[in-house]
Amino acid sequence: MLKTIYNRIRLLMLRHKEPYVLYHDLLGFWPGNIRLYEVACLHSSSSIYVQGRRINNERLEFLGDAILDAVVADILFHRFDNRKEGFLTNTRAKIVKRESLNAIALKIGLDHFITCSTRVSTHNSYMYGNALEALIGAIYLDKGYKCCKHFIETRIIGSIVDLDKVSKEEFNFKSRLIEWCQKHKIDIEFALIETLVDKDNNPIFQSQALLGGLSGGIGIGYSKKESQQNAAHLTIERLHKDKDFQQKVLATSSNGNNAIVTEKSQDNP
């Protein structure tokens, strides 16, 4: 009881202090242990050392990742009470994927709190999304699961993420294309054509989707996975719009044999 009263008095004295006010505006509540939130916003490039221990937001990111998965699963489970496990899993994946978390972090203004010693200007940097997960980890340690869930429901799901819209969005184009090929017994291959670099010397991958040996689409991305997803997306669109191409692909059917799915890099023969 005395500890609770002390903490309340301490917070009342500190609420006029700028860090507490700023975090209150970000979180929607007064932080208890503000150091947790400061560490959550400390990128590894600006790590500090305390008694030989390296301090940054990576451990909180690990914790927040697990908490975010659990909270989003909790919300989806009750929101879509008649949908199957596959639908819930795919919808959660679309919400917690790195690109989505990055965008959410920017929308709530978390980027203004992050301390880092590296320039962020490329498409493959997920510093902000990682910090959002760390922030969720900090909320969990500071206030518990209930407060953490309330933050995600009100600051993310309620104001930024439209669950109905997200649940209807196509996400895994590669899996969808592979399923189509397996259904029609078409061999499919994702081949890495070339690796380039952008103006900031970051790698750019160029991949091609081959259906029965026929080129379907070429995609680029800042990772092999992203380039394959883009190639698959273009191929699906071509299959829908170009009936001649679709017929040529179907003509390569392996006649009763199981379809072969392969991924080939530049180094493979």
C-alpha positions in Angstrom: 0.0 0.0 0.0 2.7 2.5 1.0 4.7 1.6 -2.2 1.6 2.3 -4.3 1.0 5.7 -2.6 4.7 6.5 -3.1 4.6 5.6 -6.8 1.5 7.8 -7.3 3.1 10.8 -5.6 6.3 10.3 -7.5 4.4 10.2 -10.8 2.5 13.4 -9.9 5.8 15.2 -9.2 7.3 13.9 -12.5 4.3 14.5 -14.8 5.5 18.0 -15.6 8.8 16.7 -16.7 9.2 16.6 -20.5 10.1 12.9 -21.0 7.0 11.8 -19.1 4.7 14.2 -21.0 6.1 13.0 -24.3 5.7 9.3 -23.5 2.2 10.0 -22.1 1.2 11.5 -25.5 2.7 8.5 -27.3 1.3 5.8 -25.1 -2.0 7.3 -23.8 -1.1 6.6 -20.2 1.6 7.7 -17.7 4.6 5.4 -17.7 5.7 4.0 -14.4 9.3 2.9 -15.1 10.3 5.4 -17.9 13.7 3.7 -18.2 12.0 0.7 -19.9 10.6 3.0 -22.6 13.9 4.8 -23.1 15.7 1.4 -23.6 12.9 0.3 -26.0 13.8 3.3 -28.2 17.6 2.7 -28.0 18.8 1.2 -31.3 21.7 -1.3 -31.2 23.8 1.3 -33.1 23.7 3.5 -30.0 24.1 0.8 -27.4 25.3 1.9 -24.0 27.4 -0.2 -21.6 26.5 -0.6 -17.9 28.9 -2.7 -15.8 30.2 -4.4 -18.9 26.7 -5.2 -20.2 25.5 -4.0 -23.6 22.1 -2.2 -23.3 19.8 -1.7 -26.3 16.3 -2.6 -27.3 16.9 -6.0 -28.7 15.9 -8.0 -25.7 12.7 -5.9 -25.3 12.0 -6.5 -29.0 12.2 -10.2 -28.5 9.7 -10.0 -25.6 7.4 -7.6 -27.5 7.3 -9.8 -30.6 5.9 -12.6 -28.5 3.4 -10.4 -26.6 2.2 -8.7 -29.9 1.6 -12.1 -31.4 -0.4 -13.2 -28.4 -2.5 -10.0 -28.2 -3.3 -9.9 -31.9 -4.2 -13.6 -31.8 -6.5 -12.8 -28.8 -8.2 -10.0 -30.6 -8.7 -11.9 -33.9 -9.9 -15.0 -32.0 -12.8 -13.0 -30.5 -13.4 -10.7 -33.5 -13.7 -13.5 -36.0 -15.4 -16.2 -33.9 -16.5 -18.3 -36.9 -13.4 -18.3 -39.0 -10.9 -21.1 -39.2 -7.3 -21.3 -37.9 -5.8 -20.7 -41.4 -7.7 -17.4 -41.8 -6.7 -16.2 -38.3 -3.0 -17.1 -38.9 -2.8 -15.3 -42.2 -4.6 -12.2 -40.9 -2.2 -12.1 -37.9 0.8 -12.5 -40.2 -0.4 -9.5 -42.3 -0.7 -7.3 -39.2 2.6 -8.2 -37.6 4.8 -8.4 -40.7 7.8 -6.0 -40.6 6.5 -3.7 -43.3 3.2 -3.2 -41.4 4.9 -2.6 -38.1 7.2 -0.1 -39.6 4.3 1.9 -41.1 2.4 1.7 -37.8 5.5 3.0 -35.8 5.8 5.9 -38.2 2.1 6.8 -37.9 2.1 6.9 -34.1 5.3 9.0 -34.2 7.6 6.5 -32.6 10.4 7.5 -34.9 10.8 10.8 -33.0 11.7 8.8 -29.8 14.4 6.5 -31.3 18.0 7.0 -30.5 20.3 5.6 -33.2 23.7 6.3 -34.7 23.0 5.1 -38.2 21.2 6.7 -41.1 17.8 5.2 -42.0 16.9 5.8 -45.7 16.4 2.4 -47.3 13.4 0.1 -47.8 14.9 -2.8 -46.0 15.4 -1.2 -42.7 12.9 -2.2 -40.0 14.3 -0.1 -37.2 10.9 1.5 -36.4 9.0 -1.7 -36.5 11.5 -3.4 -34.2 11.3 -0.4 -31.8 7.5 -0.8 -31.8 7.9 -4.4 -30.7 10.4 -3.3 -28.0 7.9 -0.6 -26.9 5.2 -3.3 -26.5 7.7 -5.3 -24.4 8.3 -2.3 -22.2 4.6 -1.8 -21.7 4.2 -5.4 -20.7 6.9 -5.2 -18.1 5.8 -1.9 -16.8 2.0 -2.3 -16.8 1.2 -5.9 -17.5 -0.8 -7.8 -20.2 -4.1 -6.0 -19.7 -2.6 -2.5 -20.3 -0.5 -3.9 -23.2 -3.6 -5.3 -24.9 -5.5 -2.0 -24.4 -2.6 -0.1 -26.0 -2.7 -2.4 -29.1 -6.5 -2.3 -29.3 -6.7 1.5 -29.1 -3.5 2.9 -30.6 -3.0 0.3 -33.3 -6.1 -1.9 -34.1 -8.7 0.7 -33.3 -7.1 3.7 -35.0 -4.7 2.5 -37.7 -5.4 -1.1 -38.7 -8.7 -1.9 -40.2 -9.2 -5.6 -39.4 -12.0 -6.2 -42.0 -9.9 -4.6 -44.7 -6.7 -6.4 -43.7 -8.4 -9.8 -43.5 -9.4 -9.5 -47.1 -6.0 -8.4 -48.5 -4.0 -10.9 -50.4 -0.7 -11.6 -48.6 1.3 -14.7 -49.6 1.3 -14.6 -53.4 4.0 -17.2 -53.6 2.1 -19.8 -51.6 -1.0 -19.0 -53.7 0.9 -19.6 -56.9 2.5 -22.8 -55.7 -0.9 -24.1 -54.7 -2.3 -23.3 -58.1 0.6 -25.1 -59.8 0.3 -28.1 -57.5 -3.4 -28.3 -58.3 -2.8 -28.3 -62.0 0.5 -30.4 -61.8 2.7 -27.6 -63.1 6.4 -27.5 -62.2 7.3 -24.2 -60.6 10.7 -22.6 -60.1 11.8 -19.4 -58.5 15.1 -18.4 -60.0 17.4 -15.6 -58.8 18.4 -13.7 -61.9 20.6 -11.0 -60.6 21.7 -9.2 -57.5 22.3 -5.5 -57.8 22.9 -2.6 -55.4 21.0 0.7 -54.9 22.6 4.1 -54.5 23.1 3.4 -50.8 24.9 0.2 -51.6 22.1 -2.0 -50.4 21.5 -5.3 -52.2 18.5 -5.6 -54.6 17.4 -9.0 -55.7 15.7 -9.8 -59.0 13.8 -13.1 -59.2 11.8 -14.9 -61.9 8.9 -17.2 -61.6 9.0 -20.1 -64.1 5.9 -22.2 -64.6 6.6 -25.3 -66.6 9.7 -23.6 -67.9 7.8 -20.6 -69.0 8.6 -17.1 -67.6 5.6 -15.8 -65.7 6.9 -12.6 -64.0 10.1 -11.0 -62.8 10.1 -9.3 -59.4 12.6 -7.1 -57.5 13.0 -6.5 -53.8 15.4 -5.8 -51.0 15.4 -9.5 -50.0 15.0 -12.8 -52.0 11.7 -13.4 -50.3 10.3 -10.0 -51.3 11.5 -10.4 -54.9 9.9 -13.9 -55.1 6.6 -12.5 -53.7 6.6 -9.7 -56.3 7.4 -12.2 -59.1 4.6 -14.5 -57.9 2.2 -11.5 -57.7 2.9 -10.5 -61.3 2.6 -14.1 -62.5 -0.8 -14.5 -60.9 -2.0 -11.3 -62.5 -0.7 -12.5 -65.9 -2.5 -15.9 -65.5 -5.7 -14.0 -64.9 -5.4 -11.5 -67.7 -3.6 -13.5 -70.4 -5.6 -16.6 -71.3 -3.1 -17.6 -74.0 -0.3 -17.7 -71.4 -2.5 -19.6 -69.1 -3.2 -22.3 -71.7 0.5 -22.6 -72.6 1.3 -23.1 -68.9 -1.5 -25.7 -68.5 -0.1 -27.5 -71.5 3.1 -28.2 -69.6 1.2 -30.2 -67.0 3.2 -33.2 -65.7 0.5 -35.7 -66.7 -0.4 -37.2 -63.3 3.0 -36.7 -61.6 3.4 -34.4 -58.7 4.4 -30.8 -59.4 8.0 -29.9 -58.6 8.7 -26.8 -56.7 12.3 -25.5 -56.8 14.3 -22.4 -56.0 17.4 -21.7 -58.0 20.1 -19.1 -57.3 22.8 -17.7 -59.5 25.3 -20.2 -58.1 23.2 -23.3 -58.9 24.0 -25.1 -62.1 
